[in-house]
Amino acid sequence: MESKITRLLIKLFDFNLEANLPTYFSSLVLLSNGILLALIGRRHKALGNKFWHWLGLSTIFVFLALDEMIQIHEQLRAPMEKLFNTSGLLYFAWFIPYIIVTIIIALAYFKFMMRLPKHVLKLFIIAGVLYVFGAVGMEAISGMHAEVEGQYTFAYAMMYSFEELLEMLGAVVFFYALLVYITSEFKNLKVRFKPKKNKENKVAKA
């Protein structure tokens, strides 16, 4: 009985497994960020401001949410390792293309970031550092350990757990940053969900 409970708890909470509570939480936060970014973009569009950067970020976060759920990046691991024959810090080679894309996005968004309010920019930077260090930095460190010691050690479990926690924290800080931006930039913003109009009511009114 105890072994069944233990296996269930591991299945539910192990940060290295798919389709469990940590995965759902991370995906939900990332998707929520994507939704908030889309709302900000639409608001700027309505005001006649530049909005494509916000919608671009929204697309990125929706992809990250999907990636977190179905582990798209894991599909890149084998071909990248075969292509570059990686070892050490690059043992888990899937993040090589992700690093390249991240650098390109950072360069493309530099001017956009510099136009943000300073207090929001600081939160964006903190969120980005936490998320990238977790997703790439800790992944590189744990990969170097896994190459030598294997992936079934207590140290490796602590590393990938810390990695996922950093990613979650970065996503949560970014969510907070977006709320701060919305409340400071759109003080009169109201979100309403309009109910569908009943066709019968339309006929009656006519």
Z-matrix of the N, CA and C atoms (Angstrom, degrees):
N
C 1 1.467
C 2 1.521 1 111.02
N 3 1.347 2 114.97 1 -45.37
C 4 1.466 3 119.54 2 -179.28
C 5 1.523 4 111.14 3 -63.30
N 6 1.355 5 115.99 4 -38.65
C 7 1.468 6 119.09 5 -179.37
C 8 1.528 7 110.80 6 -65.88
N 9 1.345 8 117.24 7 -36.09
C 10 1.457 9 120.67 8 178.03
C 11 1.523 10 110.91 9 -65.45
N 12 1.342 11 116.06 10 -42.39
C 13 1.463 12 120.85 11 178.70
C 14 1.525 13 110.30 12 -64.06
N 15 1.325 14 115.76 13 -42.14
C 16 1.466 15 120.93 14 179.23
C 17 1.518 16 110.92 15 -61.59
N 18 1.347 17 116.20 16 -45.64
C 19 1.474 18 120.20 17 179.40
C 20 1.527 19 110.80 18 -63.23
N 21 1.332 20 115.93 19 -38.28
C 22 1.468 21 120.02 20 179.35
C 23 1.525 22 110.88 21 -65.22
N 24 1.337 23 116.51 22 -43.48
C 25 1.463 24 120.56 23 179.78
C 26 1.527 25 110.94 24 -63.92
N 27 1.337 26 115.93 25 -40.40
C 28 1.463 27 120.06 26 178.49
C 29 1.529 28 109.92 27 -63.83
N 30 1.333 29 115.83 28 -43.60
C 31 1.462 30 120.53 29 -179.75
C 32 1.523 31 111.37 30 -62.78
N 33 1.343 32 116.42 31 -36.27
C 34 1.458 33 120.77 32 -177.11
C 35 1.525 34 113.17 33 -78.18
N 36 1.350 35 116.76 34 -33.69
C 37 1.467 36 119.02 35 -168.97
C 38 1.525 37 115.24 36 -120.11
N 39 1.331 38 119.23 37 -6.72
C 40 1.465 39 120.45 38 -179.88
C 41 1.526 40 109.59 39 -64.40
N 42 1.326 41 117.48 40 121.61
C 43 1.465 42 122.58 41 -177.19
C 44 1.523 43 112.91 42 -67.01
N 45 1.325 44 117.20 43 -15.42
C 46 1.455 45 120.32 44 -175.80
C 47 1.527 46 112.90 45 -96.48
N 48 1.320 47 116.25 46 1.69
C 49 1.456 48 120.55 47 -179.89
C 50 1.527 49 110.52 48 -103.55
N 51 1.323 50 116.01 49 160.47
C 52 1.456 51 121.62 50 179.31
C 53 1.530 52 110.49 51 -96.38
N 54 1.320 53 115.80 52 162.75
C 55 1.464 54 123.25 53 173.27
C 56 1.523 55 112.76 54 53.25
N 57 1.329 56 116.58 55 47.20
C 58 1.465 57 120.35 56 173.77
C 59 1.523 58 109.11 57 -132.38
N 60 1.326 59 117.59 58 -173.50
C 61 1.464 60 121.13 59 -172.67
C 62 1.530 61 113.62 60 -60.44
N 63 1.339 62 120.20 61 -47.01
C 64 1.475 63 118.81 62 177.64
C 65 1.529 64 112.89 63 -59.11
N 66 1.345 65 116.23 64 -39.61
C 67 1.463 66 119.95 65 179.56
C 68 1.521 67 111.20 66 -65.00
N 69 1.334 68 116.42 67 -44.38
C 70 1.463 69 120.13 68 179.43
C 71 1.529 70 110.88 69 -64.10
N 72 1.332 71 116.41 70 -40.55
C 73 1.466 72 119.79 71 179.96
C 74 1.522 73 110.59 72 -62.59
N 75 1.333 74 116.77 73 -49.44
C 76 1.467 75 120.99 74 -179.28
C 77 1.518 76 111.03 75 -60.31
N 78 1.328 77 116.76 76 -44.78
C 79 1.461 78 120.90 77 -179.77
C 80 1.521 79 111.16 78 -62.65
N 81 1.336 80 116.47 79 -40.42
C 82 1.461 81 121.04 80 -178.92
C 83 1.523 82 111.54 81 -65.26
N 84 1.334 83 116.77 82 -43.09
C 85 1.465 84 120.34 83 179.91
C 86 1.526 85 110.22 84 -66.10
N 87 1.330 86 117.15 85 -44.28
C 88 1.460 87 120.74 86 179.22
C 89 1.527 88 111.22 87 -63.00
N 90 1.330 89 116.43 88 -41.99
C 91 1.462 90 120.15 89 177.97
C 92 1.528 91 111.10 90 -65.72
N 93 1.334 92 116.96 91 -38.66
C 94 1.471 93 121.26 92 177.10
C 95 1.523 94 110.53 93 -61.63
N 96 1.334 95 116.24 94 -39.27
C 97 1.466 96 120.17 95 176.08
C 98 1.528 97 110.44 96 -61.90
N 99 1.334 98 115.91 97 -42.35
C 100 1.454 99 119.90 98 179.04
C 101 1.521 100 111.96 99 -61.97
N 102 1.330 101 116.49 100 -39.44
C 103 1.465 102 121.01 101 179.12
C 104 1.532 103 110.98 102 -66.48
N 105 1.345 104 116.45 103 -45.20
C 106 1.470 105 119.98 104 178.90
C 107 1.526 106 111.00 105 -61.97
N 108 1.324 107 116.87 106 -40.86
C 109 1.462 108 120.73 107 178.61
C 110 1.525 109 111.15 108 -63.35
N 111 1.321 110 116.54 109 -38.61
C 112 1.460 111 120.17 110 177.41
C 113 1.528 112 111.02 111 -65.88
N 114 1.329 113 117.31 112 -39.90
C 115 1.467 114 121.27 113 177.64
C 116 1.527 115 111.21 114 -63.67
N 117 1.340 116 115.76 115 -41.71
C 118 1.466 117 119.82 116 177.93
C 119 1.529 118 110.04 117 -63.14
N 120 1.342 119 115.89 118 -43.50
C 121 1.463 120 119.94 119 178.66
C 122 1.511 121 112.35 120 -60.74
N 123 1.315 122 116.77 121 -43.53
C 124 1.465 123 120.55 122 179.55
C 125 1.524 124 111.30 123 -65.35
N 126 1.336 125 115.74 124 -37.56
C 127 1.465 126 119.26 125 178.78
C 128 1.521 127 110.93 126 -65.27
N 129 1.326 128 117.21 127 -43.68
C 130 1.464 129 120.76 128 177.89
C 131 1.529 130 110.68 129 -63.57
N 132 1.332 131 117.20 130 -38.41
C 133 1.462 132 121.06 131 177.93
C 134 1.527 133 110.40 132 -62.10
N 135 1.339 134 116.48 133 -42.54
C 136 1.466 135 121.30 134 179.40
C 137 1.520 136 111.70 135 -64.17
N 138 1.344 137 116.05 136 -30.17
C 139 1.461 138 120.56 137 -179.74
C 140 1.527 139 112.32 138 -87.34
N 141 1.326 140 116.37 139 -2.92
C 142 1.461 141 120.16 140 179.86
C 143 1.513 142 113.46 141 82.38
N 144 1.331 143 117.32 142 17.58
C 145 1.459 144 121.75 143 179.69
C 146 1.531 145 110.80 144 -94.97
N 147 1.326 146 116.47 145 171.42
C 148 1.459 147 121.13 146 173.76
C 149 1.531 148 109.04 147 -67.21
N 150 1.317 149 116.37 148 134.82
C 151 1.464 150 119.29 149 -173.84
C 152 1.525 151 114.53 150 -135.76
N 153 1.342 152 117.47 151 -10.21
C 154 1.459 153 119.56 152 -173.60
C 155 1.523 154 113.03 153 -64.63
N 156 1.324 155 117.74 154 -32.42
C 157 1.467 156 119.91 155 178.71
C 158 1.527 157 111.21 156 -62.17
N 159 1.332 158 115.56 157 -39.44
C 160 1.474 159 119.66 158 179.54
C 161 1.522 160 110.88 159 -67.12
N 162 1.318 161 116.50 160 -42.73
C 163 1.460 162 119.44 161 179.24
C 164 1.531 163 111.16 162 -68.25
N 165 1.323 164 116.43 163 -32.87
C 166 1.459 165 120.29 164 175.24
C 167 1.519 166 111.51 165 -63.10
N 168 1.345 167 116.00 166 -45.60
C 169 1.466 168 120.34 167 176.72
C 170 1.523 169 110.80 168 -62.65
N 171 1.322 170 116.51 169 -37.65
C 172 1.460 171 120.36 170 178.07
C 173 1.526 172 110.82 171 -59.57
N 174 1.322 173 116.47 172 -44.34
C 175 1.465 174 121.14 173 178.86
C 176 1.527 175 111.10 174 -62.29
N 177 1.333 176 116.02 175 -40.95
C 178 1.464 177 120.79 176 179.45
C 179 1.523 178 110.80 177 -61.83
N 180 1.330 179 116.97 178 -44.46
C 181 1.463 180 119.88 179 -177.30
C 182 1.524 181 112.28 180 -71.60
N 183 1.325 182 117.11 181 -33.25
C 184 1.466 183 118.97 182 174.67
C 185 1.531 184 109.62 183 -64.32
N 186 1.343 185 116.53 184 -40.28
C 187 1.466 186 120.18 185 176.48
C 188 1.521 187 111.03 186 -63.11
N 189 1.345 188 117.70 187 -43.01
C 190 1.462 189 120.89 188 179.32
C 191 1.527 190 111.25 189 -62.21
N 192 1.340 191 116.27 190 -38.12
C 193 1.468 192 120.14 191 177.27
C 194 1.524 193 110.45 192 -63.21
N 195 1.333 194 116.24 193 -43.37
C 196 1.465 195 121.25 194 178.37
C 197 1.519 196 110.67 195 -65.69
N 198 1.338 197 116.60 196 -42.00
C 199 1.453 198 122.01 197 178.66
C 200 1.526 199 110.90 198 -61.41
N 201 1.332 200 115.99 199 -41.94
C 202 1.460 201 120.54 200 179.33
C 203 1.527 202 111.11 201 -62.32
N 204 1.323 203 115.88 202 -36.60
C 205 1.460 204 120.38 203 -176.21
C 206 1.529 205 112.46 204 -75.72
N 207 1.338 206 117.35 205 -44.81
C 208 1.465 207 119.75 206 -173.50
C 209 1.532 208 113.29 207 -113.10
N 210 1.364 209 116.43 208 6.97
C 211 1.474 210 121.24 209 172.74
C 212 1.538 211 112.47 210 57.25
N 213 1.322 212 116.53 211 53.71
C 214 1.467 213 120.53 212 178.84
C 215 1.527 214 110.62 213 -60.93
N 216 1.339 215 116.40 214 -40.04
C 217 1.466 216 119.84 215 -175.63
C 218 1.527 217 112.84 216 -62.16
N 219 1.334 218 116.58 217 -27.20
C 220 1.464 219 119.36 218 179.99
C 221 1.527 220 111.73 219 -64.71
N 222 1.329 221 116.48 220 -25.33
C 223 1.464 222 120.28 221 179.08
C 224 1.532 223 111.72 222 -69.47
N 225 1.341 224 116.03 223 -18.70
C 226 1.465 225 120.34 224 -179.78
C 227 1.523 226 112.60 225 -87.28
N 228 1.319 227 116.42 226 -14.05
C 229 1.465 228 120.24 227 -172.52
C 230 1.531 229 112.34 228 -60.81
N 231 1.314 230 117.45 229 -53.96
C 232 1.470 231 121.06 230 -176.99
C 233 1.526 232 112.81 231 -61.30
N 234 1.342 233 119.43 232 -50.44
C 235 1.474 234 118.31 233 179.90
C 236 1.525 235 113.63 234 -64.24
N 237 1.345 236 117.94 235 -35.31
C 238 1.458 237 120.64 236 178.67
C 239 1.535 238 111.29 237 -68.32
N 240 1.331 239 116.02 238 -41.71
C 241 1.470 240 119.65 239 178.94
C 242 1.524 241 110.77 240 -65.33
N 243 1.330 242 116.25 241 -37.53
C 244 1.467 243 120.75 242 178.67
C 245 1.519 244 111.12 243 -69.58
N 246 1.326 245 115.93 244 -39.30
C 247 1.465 246 120.82 245 -177.22
C 248 1.519 247 112.23 246 -69.51
N 249 1.354 248 116.06 247 -44.04
C 250 1.466 249 120.20 248 -174.06
C 251 1.532 250 113.51 249 -103.98
N 252 1.345 251 116.84 250 -6.02
C 253 1.468 252 120.66 251 -179.50
C 254 1.533 253 110.24 252 50.57
N 255 1.312 254 116.15 253 55.73
C 256 1.463 255 122.16 254 -170.24
C 257 1.526 256 113.03 255 -80.24
N 258 1.333 257 113.31 256 157.63
C 259 1.467 258 120.87 257 175.93
C 260 1.524 259 107.55 258 -157.63
N 261 1.326 260 116.76 259 174.82
C 262 1.458 261 121.31 260 178.53
C 263 1.514 262 111.81 261 63.94
N 264 1.329 263 116.85 262 -130.96
C 265 1.458 264 121.58 263 -178.37
C 266 1.529 265 112.52 264 -64.34
N 267 1.321 266 117.10 265 -20.70
C 268 1.467 267 121.35 266 179.45
C 269 1.522 268 111.99 267 -101.77
N 270 1.331 269 116.87 268 19.35
C 271 1.462 270 121.16 269 -177.62
C 272 1.522 271 111.41 270 -57.61
N 273 1.344 272 117.08 271 -45.44
C 274 1.459 273 120.98 272 172.66
C 275 1.524 274 107.37 273 -88.83
N 276 1.315 275 116.32 274 89.72
C 277 1.465 276 121.32 275 -166.82
C 278 1.527 277 114.07 276 -79.43
N 279 1.341 278 118.41 277 -1.45
C 280 1.469 279 119.74 278 -177.25
C 281 1.516 280 112.31 279 -59.40
N 282 1.367 281 117.14 280 -29.97
C 283 1.467 282 118.45 281 -173.21
C 284 1.529 283 113.50 282 -81.09
N 285 1.333 284 118.36 283 -2.25
C 286 1.463 285 120.35 284 178.29
C 287 1.537 286 111.14 285 -60.29
N 288 1.343 287 119.30 286 -53.23
C 289 1.473 288 118.22 287 177.18
C 290 1.528 289 112.51 288 -65.21
N 291 1.332 290 117.24 289 -30.51
C 292 1.465 291 120.25 290 178.59
C 293 1.528 292 110.80 291 -66.67
N 294 1.334 293 117.06 292 -36.92
C 295 1.466 294 120.82 293 177.84
C 296 1.527 295 109.73 294 -64.58
N 297 1.331 296 116.08 295 -43.86
C 298 1.463 297 120.90 296 179.95
C 299 1.529 298 110.58 297 -60.65
N 300 1.330 299 116.13 298 -46.47
C 301 1.465 300 120.90 299 179.64
C 302 1.523 301 110.63 300 -64.23
N 303 1.344 302 117.38 301 -39.92
C 304 1.465 303 121.44 302 179.15
C 305 1.524 304 111.54 303 -61.64
N 306 1.332 305 116.86 304 -41.88
C 307 1.464 306 121.14 305 178.45
C 308 1.530 307 110.87 306 -63.80
N 309 1.343 308 116.05 307 -42.77
C 310 1.461 309 120.48 308 179.04
C 311 1.525 310 110.66 309 -61.97
N 312 1.338 311 116.44 310 -44.17
C 313 1.467 312 120.79 311 179.51
C 314 1.525 313 110.55 312 -64.08
N 315 1.349 314 116.55 313 -42.02
C 316 1.462 315 120.62 314 -179.75
C 317 1.523 316 110.96 315 -60.71
N 318 1.324 317 117.43 316 -41.67
C 319 1.458 318 121.08 317 178.78
C 320 1.530 319 111.30 318 -67.97
N 321 1.343 320 115.90 319 -40.74
C 322 1.460 321 120.35 320 -178.91
C 323 1.524 322 112.05 321 -67.78
N 324 1.345 323 116.08 322 -29.13
C 325 1.462 324 120.47 323 -175.88
C 326 1.529 325 113.81 324 -101.53
N 327 1.325 326 117.52 325 7.40
C 328 1.466 327 119.84 326 -175.22
C 329 1.528 328 111.89 327 -60.24
N 330 1.335 329 117.27 328 -51.46
C 331 1.467 330 120.77 329 -179.22
C 332 1.526 331 110.96 330 -63.01
N 333 1.323 332 115.88 331 -39.47
C 334 1.465 333 120.68 332 178.19
C 335 1.527 334 110.59 333 -60.23
N 336 1.328 335 116.33 334 -44.59
C 337 1.467 336 120.77 335 -179.84
C 338 1.521 337 111.50 336 -63.92
N 339 1.339 338 116.68 337 -38.27
C 340 1.462 339 120.31 338 -178.72
C 341 1.526 340 112.44 339 -68.44
N 342 1.326 341 117.00 340 -18.36
C 343 1.467 342 120.19 341 178.38
C 344 1.530 343 112.78 342 -86.77
N 345 1.318 344 116.72 343 -8.42
C 346 1.467 345 120.06 344 -179.67
C 347 1.528 346 110.46 345 -72.29
N 348 1.336 347 117.50 346 152.49
C 349 1.481 348 119.81 347 172.38
C 350 1.528 349 109.87 348 -56.47
N 351 1.326 350 116.49 349 142.88
C 352 1.467 351 120.48 350 -173.25
C 353 1.526 352 113.24 351 -57.23
N 354 1.342 353 116.91 352 -40.47
C 355 1.470 354 118.88 353 -177.84
C 356 1.530 355 111.04 354 -68.71
N 357 1.324 356 116.58 355 -31.39
C 358 1.462 357 120.12 356 176.83
C 359 1.526 358 110.34 357 -75.72
N 360 1.332 359 116.48 358 -39.46
C 361 1.464 360 121.33 359 178.11
C 362 1.528 361 111.14 360 -58.93
N 363 1.331 362 116.37 361 -42.53
C 364 1.475 363 119.98 362 178.80
C 365 1.520 364 111.34 363 -60.04
N 366 1.331 365 115.94 364 -42.87
C 367 1.465 366 120.13 365 179.17
C 368 1.531 367 111.08 366 -66.73
N 369 1.339 368 117.02 367 -38.67
C 370 1.467 369 121.08 368 176.72
C 371 1.532 370 110.22 369 -60.25
N 372 1.331 371 116.10 370 -44.59
C 373 1.465 372 120.67 371 -178.31
C 374 1.524 373 110.76 372 -65.95
N 375 1.333 374 116.56 373 -44.61
C 376 1.476 375 120.22 374 178.60
C 377 1.523 376 110.15 375 -59.85
N 378 1.335 377 116.30 376 -45.83
C 379 1.462 378 120.66 377 179.77
C 380 1.532 379 111.11 378 -61.54
N 381 1.336 380 116.45 379 -43.35
C 382 1.453 381 120.87 380 -179.52
C 383 1.518 382 112.77 381 -64.70
N 384 1.332 383 116.32 382 -42.57
C 385 1.470 384 120.71 383 179.57
C 386 1.523 385 110.36 384 -63.49
N 387 1.324 386 116.76 385 -45.31
C 388 1.464 387 120.81 386 179.81
C 389 1.525 388 111.06 387 -61.33
N 390 1.325 389 115.81 388 -46.74
C 391 1.464 390 119.72 389 -175.70
C 392 1.534 391 111.22 390 -68.38
N 393 1.329 392 116.85 391 -46.91
C 394 1.467 393 120.29 392 -177.13
C 395 1.528 394 110.98 393 -68.50
N 396 1.347 395 116.97 394 -39.74
C 397 1.470 396 118.58 395 178.44
C 398 1.523 397 110.24 396 -63.81
N 399 1.338 398 116.46 397 -37.04
C 400 1.453 399 119.18 398 177.34
C 401 1.516 400 111.75 399 -68.74
N 402 1.342 401 116.27 400 -51.32
C 403 1.462 402 121.18 401 -174.16
C 404 1.526 403 112.94 402 -69.57
N 405 1.319 404 117.24 403 -35.90
C 406 1.465 405 120.49 404 -175.41
C 407 1.531 406 111.55 405 -109.47
N 408 1.344 407 116.89 406 -51.25
C 409 1.463 408 120.29 407 -176.45
C 410 1.518 409 113.28 408 -60.95
N 411 1.326 410 116.24 409 -53.90
C 412 1.458 411 119.80 410 -179.52
C 413 1.526 412 111.83 411 -69.48
N 414 1.334 413 116.62 412 -31.79
C 415 1.465 414 120.17 413 176.23
C 416 1.529 415 110.26 414 -63.32
N 417 1.332 416 117.25 415 -39.21
C 418 1.461 417 121.36 416 178.59
C 419 1.530 418 111.01 417 -67.09
N 420 1.336 419 116.59 418 -44.00
C 421 1.465 420 121.05 419 179.92
C 422 1.526 421 111.11 420 -64.83
N 423 1.336 422 116.14 421 -45.12
C 424 1.466 423 119.34 422 179.99
C 425 1.528 424 110.90 423 -67.50
N 426 1.341 425 117.16 424 -31.76
C 427 1.460 426 120.26 425 177.17
C 428 1.518 427 111.83 426 -65.35
N 429 1.329 428 115.90 427 -41.26
C 430 1.464 429 119.86 428 177.63
C 431 1.524 430 110.71 429 -62.45
N 432 1.340 431 116.07 430 -38.98
C 433 1.476 432 120.20 431 177.57
C 434 1.525 433 110.52 432 -67.75
N 435 1.355 434 116.46 433 -43.73
C 436 1.463 435 120.37 434 -177.29
C 437 1.524 436 111.99 435 -63.36
N 438 1.327 437 117.03 436 -33.82
C 439 1.462 438 120.82 437 -179.88
C 440 1.521 439 111.05 438 -63.38
N 441 1.334 440 116.61 439 -36.15
C 442 1.466 441 121.28 440 -175.93
C 443 1.532 442 111.57 441 -91.73
N 444 1.340 443 115.98 442 -47.43
C 445 1.460 444 120.56 443 -172.11
C 446 1.526 445 114.21 444 -101.18
N 447 1.332 446 116.96 445 -12.62
C 448 1.456 447 119.74 446 -176.43
C 449 1.519 448 111.41 447 92.50
N 450 1.331 449 115.47 448 172.18
C 451 1.461 450 121.23 449 -175.94
C 452 1.526 451 113.48 450 -99.44
N 453 1.320 452 117.61 451 11.10
C 454 1.465 453 119.82 452 -178.31
C 455 1.521 454 110.39 453 -119.45
N 456 1.328 455 115.63 454 49.35
C 457 1.459 456 121.29 455 177.53
C 458 1.527 457 109.16 456 -121.16
N 459 1.318 458 115.53 457 158.02
C 460 1.461 459 120.42 458 178.70
C 461 1.525 460 110.55 459 -63.97
N 462 1.333 461 116.86 460 -38.84
C 463 1.463 462 121.47 461 -179.59
C 464 1.524 463 110.57 462 -61.62
N 465 1.341 464 116.90 463 -42.05
C 466 1.462 465 120.02 464 179.49
C 467 1.522 466 111.04 465 -65.63
N 468 1.330 467 116.48 466 -39.17
C 469 1.468 468 120.48 467 178.14
C 470 1.528 469 110.96 468 -61.88
N 471 1.337 470 116.54 469 -40.21
C 472 1.464 471 120.69 470 177.93
C 473 1.522 472 110.98 471 -65.97
N 474 1.325 473 115.94 472 -37.51
C 475 1.465 474 120.28 473 -179.01
C 476 1.521 475 112.06 474 -66.14
N 477 1.337 476 117.14 475 -48.66
C 478 1.459 477 117.65 476 -177.81
C 479 1.528 478 111.83 477 -72.64
N 480 1.341 479 116.82 478 -25.85
C 481 1.467 480 119.28 479 174.77
C 482 1.528 481 110.38 480 -68.66
N 483 1.342 482 116.31 481 -43.60
C 484 1.461 483 121.02 482 178.28
C 485 1.526 484 110.13 483 -64.37
N 486 1.328 485 115.97 484 -37.55
C 487 1.467 486 121.26 485 177.76
C 488 1.522 487 110.91 486 -59.01
N 489 1.328 488 116.94 487 -49.73
C 490 1.460 489 121.23 488 -178.78
C 491 1.525 490 111.64 489 -66.27
N 492 1.342 491 116.79 490 -37.42
C 493 1.462 492 120.12 491 178.38
C 494 1.525 493 111.56 492 -63.44
N 495 1.329 494 116.42 493 -39.28
C 496 1.461 495 120.39 494 177.29
C 497 1.531 496 110.79 495 -64.42
N 498 1.329 497 116.63 496 -41.45
C 499 1.464 498 120.05 497 177.87
C 500 1.530 499 110.60 498 -62.28
N 501 1.325 500 116.24 499 -44.58
C 502 1.467 501 120.28 500 178.56
C 503 1.521 502 111.18 501 -61.41
N 504 1.334 503 116.04 502 -45.04
C 505 1.461 504 120.62 503 -179.27
C 506 1.517 505 110.56 504 -62.46
N 507 1.332 506 117.15 505 -43.08
C 508 1.458 507 121.04 506 177.84
C 509 1.520 508 111.93 507 -60.64
N 510 1.341 509 116.91 508 -42.17
C 511 1.463 510 121.09 509 179.49
C 512 1.526 511 111.47 510 -66.52
N 513 1.347 512 116.63 511 -38.48
C 514 1.466 513 120.95 512 179.32
C 515 1.523 514 110.91 513 -68.39
N 516 1.337 515 117.59 514 -42.00
C 517 1.465 516 121.44 515 177.79
C 518 1.524 517 109.84 516 -62.10
N 519 1.333 518 117.31 517 -39.58
C 520 1.467 519 120.62 518 178.64
C 521 1.524 520 110.45 519 -66.17
N 522 1.324 521 117.02 520 -38.51
C 523 1.470 522 120.98 521 176.63
C 524 1.530 523 110.01 522 -60.63
N 525 1.330 524 115.97 523 -43.40
C 526 1.464 525 120.79 524 177.34
C 527 1.526 526 110.84 525 -63.20
N 528 1.336 527 116.27 526 -41.15
C 529 1.467 528 120.95 527 179.67
C 530 1.532 529 111.03 528 -61.16
N 531 1.320 530 116.77 529 -40.52
C 532 1.463 531 120.62 530 178.75
C 533 1.527 532 111.59 531 -65.90
N 534 1.328 533 116.76 532 -38.57
C 535 1.466 534 120.13 533 177.08
C 536 1.532 535 110.64 534 -65.08
N 537 1.331 536 115.87 535 -40.17
C 538 1.468 537 120.36 536 177.38
C 539 1.523 538 109.67 537 -62.30
N 540 1.329 539 116.80 538 -43.41
C 541 1.462 540 120.86 539 -179.94
C 542 1.530 541 110.66 540 -62.83
N 543 1.322 542 116.63 541 -45.31
C 544 1.464 543 120.58 542 -178.54
C 545 1.523 544 111.49 543 -62.25
N 546 1.335 545 116.48 544 -45.68
C 547 1.472 546 119.70 545 -177.70
C 548 1.519 547 112.68 546 -69.35
N 549 1.339 548 116.96 547 -27.15
C 550 1.463 549 119.43 548 -179.19
C 551 1.521 550 112.89 549 -88.77
N 552 1.322 551 117.39 550 -32.42
C 553 1.462 552 120.98 551 -176.56
C 554 1.521 553 112.84 552 -93.10
N 555 1.316 554 117.47 553 -33.01
C 556 1.467 555 121.60 554 -177.08
C 557 1.526 556 109.44 555 -121.47
N 558 1.305 557 116.02 556 71.09
C 559 1.467 558 120.51 557 -174.51
C 560 1.525 559 112.87 558 -65.20
N 561 1.319 560 116.70 559 -26.78
C 562 1.461 561 120.21 560 -178.41
C 563 1.526 562 112.70 561 -102.26
N 564 1.347 563 115.96 562 13.58
C 565 1.460 564 119.62 563 -177.27
C 566 1.529 565 110.80 564 -69.94
N 567 1.327 566 115.11 565 132.04
C 568 1.465 567 121.03 566 175.60
C 569 1.526 568 108.43 567 -130.39
N 570 1.308 569 115.68 568 133.02
C 571 1.462 570 120.89 569 178.81
C 572 1.520 571 108.19 570 -107.09
N 573 1.341 572 115.79 571 121.91
C 574 1.454 573 120.31 572 179.77
C 575 1.529 574 110.19 573 -126.34
N 576 1.294 575 115.34 574 140.50
C 577 1.456 576 120.70 575 176.00
C 578 1.529 577 107.89 576 -105.77
N 579 1.324 578 114.79 577 109.44
C 580 1.458 579 119.03 578 -176.41
C 581 1.523 580 110.39 579 -79.53
N 582 1.331 581 117.75 580 129.20
C 583 1.472 582 120.02 581 176.67
C 584 1.523 583 110.65 582 -70.46
N 585 1.326 584 114.97 583 151.37
C 586 1.460 585 118.72 584 178.38
C 587 1.521 586 109.97 585 -67.46
N 588 1.332 587 115.87 586 136.77
C 589 1.460 588 120.55 587 -179.88
C 590 1.520 589 110.28 588 -77.47
N 591 1.285 590 115.20 589 136.29
C 592 1.454 591 121.48 590 179.87
C 593 1.526 592 109.54 591 -77.28
N 594 1.322 593 116.19 592 126.44
C 595 1.463 594 120.60 593 -178.65
C 596 1.537 595 111.34 594 -60.71
N 597 1.350 596 115.75 595 -34.77
C 598 1.457 597 119.63 596 -179.75
C 599 1.522 598 110.99 597 -64.18
N 600 1.373 599 115.76 598 -37.75
C 601 1.442 600 119.56 599 177.75
C 602 1.523 601 111.78 600 -64.32
N 603 1.335 602 114.87 601 -36.51
C 604 1.466 603 119.28 602 178.75
C 605 1.529 604 110.15 603 -63.12
N 606 1.335 605 115.49 604 -42.97
C 607 1.462 606 119.82 605 -179.06
C 608 1.526 607 110.34 606 -65.20
N 609 1.361 608 115.48 607 -41.30
C 610 1.460 609 120.68 608 -179.15
C 611 1.523 610 110.41 609 -63.34
N 612 1.362 611 115.35 610 -41.82
C 613 1.466 612 118.92 611 -179.05
C 614 1.532 613 110.80 612 -68.08
N 615 1.336 614 115.83 613 -33.24
C 616 1.464 615 119.09 614 179.56
C 617 1.521 616 110.39 615 -68.04
